[in-house]
Structures are given as C-alpha cells and as structure tokens.
Amino acid sequence: QVQLQESGPGLVKPSQTLSLTCTVSGGSITTNYYYWSWIRQPPGKGLEWIGYIAYSGSTNYSPSLKSRTSISRDTSKNQFTLQVSSVTSEDTAVYYCARETGGSPVDYWGQGTQVTVSS
C-alpha cells in the first residue's frame, strides 16, 4: 500500500517561497511509470493541478504556475519537493501530493496540508 505524507510550514509570508515535501512509503518514486504530482485546492474553489516529477526525473508544470514553480526529488529519501516562489494570498490552499499513472486518474493521495499566505 502506497502512502504519501506532506510536510512543511503552514504559514508563509507574501513574496516568500513556499516549500513542501512529500514522503512516499510503500513504493519507490523511481518505479516505472509513475508520476508524482502536486495538486492544490484554494478555499471555495476546485482542485488545481500544479505539476509533477516523473519516475525518470523529468518535470511538467501547469502553464499558469510554471514561472514560479519547481518540483525536485531526493531518491535516497524517497521524497519529492514543491517550491512556489513569490507567493501571494492567491496561493493559499490545501496542498496535496499524489501519484498518477500516465493517462489515468490519481490513485493515491496524501492527506493534504493547509498553507496560508499572510503577513
């Protein structure tokens, strides 16, 4: 059974960089052909896909967030990390890490972590 757990600060100041880590257990992030994603849900809105890092290490980002987003990984710890720079209140959301298989819906989700952008 694959499990994902998000961790990171729950409060970030405007203009700073949001950084979250997802720790994966029960499966390797380098296993073919899984994609390790970040998804968020702002208050009162729907889910927004942010991007992924693939089993190969390649990345793909939402065009609307690409200029401010970076996803990386530490294979020795079986973790992947999200960074969003220059945050504003619009980045306040519950952030989820998740696993996707190419062309299929998410099959595993983390529990989600609330991130609030406020001074």
N, CA, C and O atoms as a GROMACS GRO file, in nm:
protein
  476
    1GLN      N    1   0.084  -0.118   0.000
    1GLN     CA    2   0.000   0.000   0.000
    1GLN      C    3   0.088   0.125   0.000
    1GLN      O    4   0.171   0.144   0.089
    2VAL      N    5   0.069   0.208  -0.100
    2VAL     CA    6   0.146   0.332  -0.111
    2VAL      C    7   0.085   0.437  -0.020
    2VAL      O    8  -0.036   0.454  -0.014
    3GLN      N    9   0.172   0.505   0.051
    3GLN     CA   10   0.127   0.616   0.136
    3GLN      C   11   0.210   0.739   0.106
    3GLN      O   12   0.331   0.730   0.084
    4LEU      N   13   0.145   0.855   0.105
    4LEU     CA   14   0.210   0.982   0.081
    4LEU      C   15   0.179   1.076   0.198
    4LEU      O   16   0.066   1.080   0.246
    5GLN      N   17   0.278   1.150   0.240
    5GLN     CA   18   0.260   1.242   0.352
    5GLN      C   19   0.327   1.375   0.323
    5GLN      O   20   0.448   1.382   0.300
    6GLU      N   21   0.247   1.480   0.323
    6GLU     CA   22   0.301   1.615   0.302
    6GLU      C   23   0.357   1.672   0.432
    6GLU      O   24   0.307   1.640   0.540
    7SER      N   25   0.459   1.755   0.421
    7SER     CA   26   0.512   1.826   0.537
    7SER      C   27   0.567   1.960   0.492
    7SER      O   28   0.612   1.977   0.379
    8GLY      N   29   0.562   2.056   0.585
    8GLY     CA   30   0.613   2.188   0.555
    8GLY      C   31   0.540   2.294   0.635
    8GLY      O   32   0.444   2.263   0.706
    9PRO      N   33   0.585   2.418   0.624
    9PRO     CA   34   0.524   2.526   0.701
    9PRO      C   35   0.378   2.549   0.662
    9PRO      O   36   0.342   2.540   0.545
   10GLY      N   37   0.296   2.579   0.759
   10GLY     CA   38   0.156   2.608   0.733
   10GLY      C   39   0.130   2.756   0.706
   10GLY      O   40   0.022   2.794   0.662
   11LEU      N   41   0.229   2.839   0.733
   11LEU     CA   42   0.215   2.984   0.714
   11LEU      C   43   0.338   3.037   0.641
   11LEU      O   44   0.452   3.013   0.682
   12VAL      N   45   0.313   3.109   0.534
   12VAL     CA   46   0.420   3.167   0.453
   12VAL      C   47   0.387   3.314   0.431
   12VAL      O   48   0.272   3.350   0.406
   13LYS      N   49   0.488   3.399   0.440
   13LYS     CA   50   0.467   3.542   0.420
   13LYS      C   51   0.462   3.574   0.269
   13LYS      O   52   0.527   3.508   0.188
   14PRO      N   53   0.384   3.675   0.234
   14PRO     CA   54   0.381   3.717   0.093
   14PRO      C   55   0.521   3.749   0.041
   14PRO      O   56   0.606   3.802   0.112
   15SER      N   57   0.543   3.714  -0.084
   15SER     CA   58   0.668   3.733  -0.160
   15SER      C   59   0.773   3.628  -0.127
   15SER      O   60   0.876   3.620  -0.194
   16GLN      N   61   0.749   3.547  -0.025
   16GLN     CA   62   0.845   3.442   0.009
   16GLN      C   63   0.820   3.316  -0.074
   16GLN      O   64   0.729   3.313  -0.157
   17THR      N   65   0.901   3.214  -0.049
   17THR     CA   66   0.889   3.088  -0.123
   17THR      C   67   0.824   2.982  -0.036
   17THR      O   68   0.867   2.955   0.077
   18LEU      N   69   0.720   2.922  -0.090
   18LEU     CA   70   0.652   2.810  -0.025
   18LEU      C   71   0.729   2.683  -0.058
   18LEU      O   72   0.764   2.660  -0.174
   19SER      N   73   0.755   2.600   0.042
   19SER     CA   74   0.827   2.476   0.019
   19SER      C   75   0.760   2.363   0.095
   19SER      O   76   0.744   2.369   0.217
   20LEU      N   77   0.720   2.260   0.024
   20LEU     CA   78   0.656   2.143   0.083
   20LEU      C   79   0.727   2.016   0.036
   20LEU      O   80   0.775   2.008  -0.077
   21THR      N   81   0.732   1.918   0.124
   21THR     CA   82   0.792   1.789   0.092
   21THR      C   83   0.688   1.680   0.105
   21THR      O   84   0.606   1.681   0.196
   22CYS      N   85   0.693   1.586   0.013
   22CYS     CA   86   0.608   1.468   0.019
   22CYS      C   87   0.695   1.345   0.039
   22CYS      O   88   0.784   1.318  -0.042
   23THR      N   89   0.671   1.273   0.146
   23THR     CA   90   0.744   1.150   0.175
   23THR      C   91   0.658   1.031   0.134
   23THR      O   92   0.542   1.019   0.175
   24VAL      N   93   0.716   0.946   0.053
   24VAL     CA   94   0.643   0.831  -0.002
   24VAL      C   95   0.691   0.703   0.064
   24VAL      O   96   0.811   0.680   0.078
   25SER      N   97   0.598   0.620   0.104
   25SER     CA   98   0.631   0.488   0.157
   25SER      C   99   0.547   0.383   0.084
   25SER      O  100   0.440   0.411   0.032
   26GLY      N  101   0.600   0.261   0.082
   26GLY     CA  102   0.528   0.152   0.017
   26GLY      C  103   0.553   0.143  -0.132
   26GLY      O  104   0.492   0.061  -0.201
   27GLY      N  105   0.643   0.226  -0.183
   27GLY     CA  106   0.674   0.223  -0.326
   27GLY      C  107   0.781   0.325  -0.358
   27GLY      O  108   0.791   0.428  -0.290
   28SER      N  109   0.861   0.298  -0.459
   28SER     CA  110   0.970   0.389  -0.494
   28SER      C  111   0.924   0.493  -0.595
   28SER      O  112   0.848   0.463  -0.687
   29ILE      N  113   0.973   0.616  -0.578
   29ILE     CA  114   0.938   0.723  -0.671
   29ILE      C  115   1.010   0.708  -0.805
   29ILE      O  116   0.985   0.785  -0.898
   30THR      N  117   1.099   0.610  -0.815
   30THR     CA  118   1.169   0.587  -0.942
   30THR      C  119   1.110   0.470  -1.021
   30THR      O  120   1.158   0.436  -1.129
   31THR      N  121   1.006   0.409  -0.966
   31THR     CA  122   0.943   0.296  -1.035
   31THR      C  123   0.871   0.342  -1.161
   31THR      O  124   0.791   0.436  -1.158
   32ASN      N  125   0.901   0.272  -1.274
   32ASN     CA  126   0.827   0.299  -1.399
   32ASN      C  127   0.678   0.274  -1.375
   32ASN      O  128   0.649   0.178  -1.304
   33TYR      N  129   0.595   0.340  -1.420
   33TYR     CA  130   0.579   0.461  -1.497
   33TYR      C  131   0.489   0.554  -1.418
   33TYR      O  132   0.382   0.595  -1.463
   34TYR      N  133   0.534   0.584  -1.297
   34TYR     CA  134   0.453   0.669  -1.209
   34TYR      C  135   0.498   0.815  -1.214
   34TYR      O  136   0.614   0.847  -1.237
   35TYR      N  137   0.398   0.900  -1.190
   35TYR     CA  138   0.419   1.044  -1.191
   35TYR      C  139   0.377   1.097  -1.055
   35TYR      O  140   0.267   1.067  -1.007
   36TRP      N  141   0.463   1.176  -0.994
   36TRP     CA  142   0.442   1.221  -0.857
   36TRP      C  143   0.406   1.369  -0.862
   36TRP      O  144   0.487   1.454  -0.899
   37SER      N  145   0.283   1.395  -0.823
   37SER     CA  146   0.221   1.524  -0.852
   37SER      C  147   0.196   1.608  -0.728
   37SER      O  148   0.191   1.559  -0.615
   38TRP      N  149   0.180   1.735  -0.753
   38TRP     CA  150   0.128   1.830  -0.654
   38TRP      C  151   0.000   1.890  -0.710
   38TRP      O  152  -0.008   1.928  -0.826
   39ILE      N  153  -0.099   1.896  -0.623
   39ILE     CA  154  -0.232   1.947  -0.656
   39ILE      C  155  -0.277   2.033  -0.539
   39ILE      O  156  -0.247   2.002  -0.424
   40ARG      N  157  -0.348   2.140  -0.567
   40ARG     CA  158  -0.394   2.224  -0.457
   40ARG      C  159  -0.541   2.259  -0.472
   40ARG      O  160  -0.598   2.250  -0.581
   41GLN      N  161  -0.601   2.298  -0.362
   41GLN     CA  162  -0.740   2.342  -0.362
   41GLN      C  163  -0.755   2.469  -0.281
   41GLN      O  164  -0.755   2.464  -0.158
   42PRO      N  165  -0.767   2.583  -0.348
   42PRO     CA  166  -0.791   2.709  -0.275
   42PRO      C  167  -0.928   2.706  -0.207
   42PRO      O  168  -1.015   2.630  -0.248
   43PRO      N  169  -0.946   2.787  -0.106
   43PRO     CA  170  -1.074   2.787  -0.035
   43PRO      C  171  -1.189   2.822  -0.128
   43PRO      O  172  -1.184   2.922  -0.199
   44GLY      N  173  -1.292   2.740  -0.127
   44GLY     CA  174  -1.412   2.764  -0.207
   44GLY      C  175  -1.396   2.737  -0.355
   44GLY      O  176  -1.485   2.770  -0.434
   45LYS      N  177  -1.282   2.676  -0.394
   45LYS     CA  178  -1.258   2.651  -0.536
   45LYS      C  179  -1.229   2.503  -0.561
   45LYS      O  180  -1.220   2.423  -0.467
   46GLY      N  181  -1.214   2.468  -0.687
   46GLY     CA  182  -1.187   2.330  -0.722
   46GLY      C  183  -1.039   2.296  -0.715
   46GLY      O  184  -0.955   2.380  -0.682
   47LEU      N  185  -1.009   2.171  -0.748
   47LEU     CA  186  -0.871   2.125  -0.747
   47LEU      C  187  -0.794   2.186  -0.864
   47LEU      O  188  -0.846   2.201  -0.974
   48GLU      N  189  -0.669   2.222  -0.836
   48GLU     CA  190  -0.580   2.278  -0.938
   48GLU      C  191  -0.452   2.195  -0.944
   48GLU      O  192  -0.381   2.184  -0.845
   49TRP      N  193  -0.425   2.139  -1.059
   49TRP     CA  194  -0.302   2.061  -1.077
   49TRP      C  195  -0.185   2.157  -1.092
   49TRP      O  196  -0.191   2.252  -1.170
   50ILE      N  197  -0.078   2.133  -1.016
   50ILE     CA  198   0.038   2.221  -1.016
   50ILE      C  199   0.148   2.166  -1.107
   50ILE      O  200   0.206   2.241  -1.186
   51GLY      N  201   0.176   2.037  -1.097
   51GLY     CA  202   0.281   1.978  -1.177
   51GLY      C  203   0.321   1.843  -1.124
   51GLY      O  204   0.269   1.796  -1.023
   52TYR      N  205   0.416   1.780  -1.193
   52TYR     CA  206   0.466   1.651  -1.147
   52TYR      C  207   0.615   1.635  -1.175
   52TYR      O  208   0.674   1.707  -1.256
   53ILE      N  209   0.672   1.539  -1.104
   53ILE     CA  210   0.805   1.489  -1.138
   53ILE      C  211   0.787   1.341  -1.168
   53ILE      O  212   0.728   1.267  -1.088
   54ALA      N  213   0.837   1.299  -1.280
   54ALA     CA  214   0.815   1.162  -1.326
   54ALA      C  215   0.917   1.066  -1.266
   54ALA      O  216   1.016   1.108  -1.206
   55TYR      N  217   0.890   0.938  -1.283
   55TYR     CA  218   0.982   0.832  -1.238
   55TYR      C  219   1.122   0.854  -1.294
   55TYR      O  220   1.221   0.815  -1.232
   56SER      N  221   1.130   0.914  -1.410
   56SER     CA  222   1.258   0.939  -1.478
   56SER      C  223   1.330   1.063  -1.425
   56SER      O  224   1.448   1.084  -1.452
   57GLY      N  225   1.257   1.146  -1.350
   57GLY     CA  226   1.312   1.272  -1.303
   57GLY      C  227   1.270   1.392  -1.386
   57GLY      O  228   1.298   1.506  -1.349
   58SER      N  229   1.205   1.368  -1.497
   58SER     CA  230   1.157   1.480  -1.577
   58SER      C  231   1.039   1.547  -1.507
   58SER      O  232   0.971   1.486  -1.425
   59THR      N  233   1.017   1.674  -1.540
   59THR     CA  234   0.911   1.750  -1.475
   59THR      C  235   0.817   1.813  -1.578
   59THR      O  236   0.851   1.830  -1.695
   60ASN      N  237   0.699   1.845  -1.530
   60ASN     CA  238   0.599   1.912  -1.612
   60ASN      C  239   0.515   1.999  -1.521
   60ASN      O  240   0.477   1.956  -1.411
   61TYR      N  241   0.485   2.120  -1.565
   61TYR     CA  242   0.416   2.215  -1.479
   61TYR      C  243   0.293   2.274  -1.548
   61TYR      O  244   0.285   2.281  -1.671
   62SER      N  245   0.198   2.316  -1.465
   62SER     CA  246   0.086   2.392  -1.516
   62SER      C  247   0.137   2.523  -1.578
   62SER      O  248   0.219   2.592  -1.516
   63PRO      N  249   0.091   2.557  -1.697
   63PRO     CA  250   0.138   2.681  -1.760
   63PRO      C  251   0.116   2.805  -1.672
   63PRO      O  252   0.195   2.899  -1.675
   64SER      N  253   0.008   2.804  -1.597
   64SER     CA  254  -0.024   2.922  -1.516
   64SER      C  255   0.071   2.939  -1.398
   64SER      O  256   0.080   3.048  -1.342
   65LEU      N  257   0.140   2.834  -1.359
   65LEU     CA  258   0.229   2.839  -1.242
   65LEU      C  259   0.374   2.813  -1.278
   65LEU      O  260   0.462   2.822  -1.192
   66LYS      N  261   0.401   2.782  -1.402
   66LYS     CA  262   0.532   2.734  -1.442
   66LYS      C  263   0.645   2.830  -1.406
   66LYS      O  264   0.754   2.787  -1.366
   67SER      N  265   0.620   2.960  -1.419
   67SER     CA  266   0.727   3.057  -1.396
   67SER      C  267   0.768   3.066  -1.249
   67SER      O  268   0.876   3.116  -1.218
   68ARG      N  269   0.682   3.017  -1.159
   68ARG     CA  270   0.711   3.030  -1.015
   68ARG      C  271   0.730   2.896  -0.945
   68ARG      O  272   0.751   2.892  -0.824
   69THR      N  273   0.724   2.786  -1.019
   69THR     CA  274   0.718   2.653  -0.957
   69THR      C  275   0.837   2.567  -0.992
   69THR      O  276   0.888   2.570  -1.104
   70SER      N  277   0.880   2.490  -0.894
   70SER     CA  278   0.985   2.391  -0.916
   70SER      C  279   0.954   2.266  -0.835
   70SER      O  280   0.919   2.274  -0.717
   71ILE      N  281   0.965   2.151  -0.898
   71ILE     CA  282   0.948   2.023  -0.829
   71ILE      C  283   1.078   1.945  -0.844
   71ILE      O  284   1.130   1.928  -0.955
   72SER      N  285   1.128   1.896  -0.733
   72SER     CA  286   1.253   1.819  -0.732
   72SER      C  287   1.234   1.695  -0.648
   72SER      O  288   1.128   1.674  -0.589
   73ARG      N  289   1.338   1.612  -0.641
   73ARG     CA  290   1.325   1.488  -0.564
   73ARG      C  291   1.457   1.451  -0.498
   73ARG      O  292   1.565   1.492  -0.540
   74ASP      N  293   1.444   1.371  -0.393
   74ASP     CA  294   1.558   1.310  -0.326
   74ASP      C  295   1.530   1.160  -0.325
   74ASP      O  296   1.454   1.110  -0.241
   75THR      N  297   1.591   1.089  -0.418
   75THR     CA  298   1.560   0.946  -0.430
   75THR      C  299   1.611   0.866  -0.311
   75THR      O  300   1.557   0.760  -0.280
   76SER      N  301   1.715   0.916  -0.245
   76SER     CA  302   1.769   0.844  -0.129
   76SER      C  303   1.670   0.845  -0.011
   76SER      O  304   1.672   0.756   0.074
   77LYS      N  305   1.584   0.948  -0.009
   77LYS     CA  306   1.485   0.958   0.098
   77LYS      C  307   1.344   0.924   0.048
   77LYS      O  308   1.248   0.923   0.125
   78ASN      N  309   1.333   0.896  -0.081
   78ASN     CA  310   1.203   0.868  -0.143
   78ASN      C  311   1.105   0.984  -0.119
   78ASN      O  312   0.990   0.964  -0.080
   79GLN      N  313   1.155   1.103  -0.145
   79GLN     CA  314   1.077   1.226  -0.125
   79GLN      C  315   1.079   1.311  -0.251
   79GLN      O  316   1.172   1.306  -0.330
   80PHE      N  317   0.973   1.390  -0.267
   80PHE     CA  318   0.976   1.493  -0.370
   80PHE      C  319   0.923   1.623  -0.310
   80PHE      O  320   0.841   1.622  -0.218
   81THR      N  321   0.972   1.733  -0.365
   81THR     CA  322   0.952   1.864  -0.302
   81THR      C  323   0.894   1.964  -0.401
   81THR      O  324   0.929   1.966  -0.519
   82LEU      N  325   0.804   2.046  -0.350
   82LEU     CA  326   0.744   2.154  -0.427
   82LEU      C  327   0.795   2.287  -0.374
   82LEU      O  328   0.801   2.309  -0.253
   83GLN      N  329   0.832   2.375  -0.465
   83GLN     CA  330   0.864   2.513  -0.429
   83GLN      C  331   0.784   2.606  -0.520
   83GLN      O  332   0.783   2.592  -0.642
   84VAL      N  333   0.718   2.702  -0.456
   84VAL     CA  334   0.646   2.807  -0.529
   84VAL      C  335   0.699   2.940  -0.480
   84VAL      O  336   0.689   2.972  -0.361
   85SER      N  337   0.755   3.018  -0.568
   85SER     CA  338   0.818   3.144  -0.529
   85SER      C  339   0.719   3.261  -0.540
   85SER      O  340   0.614   3.251  -0.604
   86SER      N  341   0.757   3.369  -0.477
   86SER     CA  342   0.681   3.495  -0.486
   86SER      C  343   0.532   3.474  -0.457
   86SER      O  344   0.446   3.517  -0.534
   87VAL      N  345   0.504   3.410  -0.346
   87VAL     CA  346   0.365   3.375  -0.316
   87VAL      C  347   0.282   3.498  -0.280
   87VAL      O  348   0.333   3.598  -0.228
   88THR      N  349   0.153   3.487  -0.309
   88THR     CA  350   0.055   3.587  -0.269
   88THR      C  351  -0.060   3.514  -0.200
   88THR      O  352  -0.057   3.392  -0.183
   89SER      N  353  -0.160   3.591  -0.160
   89SER     CA  354  -0.275   3.530  -0.094
   89SER      C  355  -0.346   3.431  -0.186
   89SER      O  356  -0.415   3.340  -0.139
   90GLU      N  357  -0.330   3.448  -0.316
   90GLU     CA  358  -0.391   3.356  -0.412
   90GLU      C  359  -0.332   3.215  -0.403
   90GLU      O  360  -0.391   3.120  -0.454
   91ASP      N  361  -0.218   3.202  -0.340
   91ASP     CA  362  -0.155   3.070  -0.323
   91ASP      C  363  -0.201   3.000  -0.196
   91ASP      O  364  -0.159   2.887  -0.170
   92THR      N  365  -0.285   3.064  -0.117
   92THR     CA  366  -0.343   2.998   0.000
   92THR      C  367  -0.432   2.884  -0.046
   92THR      O  368  -0.523   2.902  -0.128
   93ALA      N  369  -0.405   2.765   0.008
   93ALA     CA  370  -0.478   2.646  -0.037
   93ALA      C  371  -0.441   2.526   0.050
   93ALA      O  372  -0.346   2.530   0.128
   94VAL      N  373  -0.518   2.421   0.033
   94VAL     CA  374  -0.476   2.290   0.082
   94VAL      C  375  -0.394   2.226  -0.029
   94VAL      O  376  -0.440   2.215  -0.143
   95TYR      N  377  -0.274   2.186   0.004
   95TYR     CA  378  -0.183   2.127  -0.094
   95TYR      C  379  -0.176   1.976  -0.073
   95TYR      O  380  -0.157   1.927   0.039
   96TYR      N  381  -0.191   1.904  -0.183
   96TYR     CA  382  -0.186   1.759  -0.181
   96TYR      C  383  -0.071   1.708  -0.268
   96TYR      O  384  -0.043   1.763  -0.374
   97CYS      N  385  -0.005   1.603  -0.222
   97CYS     CA  386   0.081   1.529  -0.313
   97CYS      C  387   0.005   1.401  -0.351
   97CYS      O  388  -0.080   1.352  -0.277
   98ALA      N  389   0.038   1.350  -0.467
   98ALA     CA  390  -0.040   1.239  -0.522
   98ALA      C  391   0.043   1.160  -0.621
   98ALA      O  392   0.146   1.206  -0.670
   99ARG      N  393  -0.005   1.040  -0.651
   99ARG     CA  394   0.058   0.957  -0.753
   99ARG      C  395  -0.036   0.938  -0.871
   99ARG      O  396  -0.155   0.910  -0.854
  100GLU      N  397   0.017   0.955  -0.988
  100GLU     CA  398  -0.058   0.932  -1.111
  100GLU      C  399   0.014   0.828  -1.195
  100GLU      O  400   0.136   0.812  -1.186
  101THR      N  401  -0.063   0.759  -1.276
  101THR     CA  402  -0.008   0.675  -1.381
  101THR      C  403  -0.049   0.740  -1.512
  101THR      O  404  -0.165   0.779  -1.528
  102GLY      N  405   0.043   0.752  -1.604
  102GLY     CA  406   0.017   0.826  -1.727
  102GLY      C  407  -0.117   0.793  -1.788
  102GLY      O  408  -0.146   0.677  -1.819
  103GLY      N  409  -0.200   0.897  -1.805
  103GLY     CA  410  -0.328   0.880  -1.869
  103GLY      C  411  -0.439   0.832  -1.777
  103GLY      O  412  -0.553   0.819  -1.821
  104SER      N  413  -0.410   0.807  -1.655
  104SER     CA  414  -0.510   0.760  -1.560
  104SER      C  415  -0.524   0.858  -1.444
  104SER      O  416  -0.433   0.936  -1.417
  105PRO      N  417  -0.639   0.854  -1.375
  105PRO     CA  418  -0.657   0.944  -1.261
  105PRO      C  419  -0.560   0.912  -1.148
  105PRO      O  420  -0.496   0.807  -1.146
  106VAL      N  421  -0.553   1.003  -1.055
  106VAL     CA  422  -0.472   0.982  -0.934
  106VAL      C  423  -0.522   0.858  -0.862
  106VAL      O  424  -0.642   0.839  -0.842
  107ASP      N  425  -0.426   0.772  -0.822
  107ASP     CA  426  -0.467   0.653  -0.748
  107ASP      C  427  -0.430   0.658  -0.601
  107ASP      O  428  -0.486   0.584  -0.520
  108TYR      N  429  -0.336   0.743  -0.565
  108TYR     CA  430  -0.303   0.763  -0.425
  108TYR      C  431  -0.286   0.911  -0.396
  108TYR      O  432  -0.227   0.986  -0.473
  109TRP      N  433  -0.341   0.952  -0.280
  109TRP     CA  434  -0.336   1.091  -0.235
  109TRP      C  435  -0.271   1.098  -0.097
  109TRP      O  436  -0.284   1.007  -0.016
  110GLY      N  437  -0.201   1.209  -0.073
  110GLY     CA  438  -0.167   1.242   0.064
  110GLY      C  439  -0.290   1.300   0.133
  110GLY      O  440  -0.393   1.323   0.069
  111GLN      N  441  -0.278   1.322   0.261
  111GLN     CA  442  -0.394   1.373   0.336
  111GLN      C  443  -0.416   1.521   0.313
  111GLN      O  444  -0.524   1.573   0.343
  112GLY      N  445  -0.317   1.590   0.262
  112GLY     CA  446  -0.329   1.734   0.236
  112GLY      C  447  -0.276   1.815   0.353
  112GLY      O  448  -0.285   1.774   0.468
  113THR      N  449  -0.222   1.931   0.320
  113THR     CA  450  -0.173   2.022   0.422
  113THR      C  451  -0.214   2.164   0.388
  113THR      O  452  -0.201   2.208   0.274
  114GLN      N  453  -0.264   2.235   0.487
  114GLN     CA  454  -0.309   2.373   0.466
  114GLN      C  455  -0.188   2.466   0.465
  114GLN      O  456  -0.104   2.463   0.555
  115VAL      N  457  -0.180   2.549   0.362
  115VAL     CA  458  -0.079   2.654   0.356
  115VAL      C  459  -0.151   2.787   0.342
  115VAL      O  460  -0.230   2.807   0.249
  116THR      N  461  -0.123   2.877   0.433
  116THR     CA  462  -0.181   3.011   0.431
  116THR      C  463  -0.072   3.113   0.404
  116THR      O  464   0.033   3.111   0.467
  117VAL      N  465  -0.099   3.201   0.310
  117VAL     CA  466  -0.006   3.310   0.280
  117VAL      C  467  -0.059   3.436   0.346
  117VAL      O  468  -0.164   3.488   0.308
  118SER      N  469   0.015   3.484   0.444
  118SER     CA  470  -0.029   3.600   0.520
  118SER      C  471   0.089   3.662   0.591
  118SER      O  472   0.182   3.592   0.632
  119SER      N  473   0.085   3.792   0.606
  119SER     CA  474   0.190   3.860   0.681
  119SER      C  475   0.157   3.860   0.830
  119SER      O  476   0.234   3.913   0.910
   0.00000   0.00000   0.00000
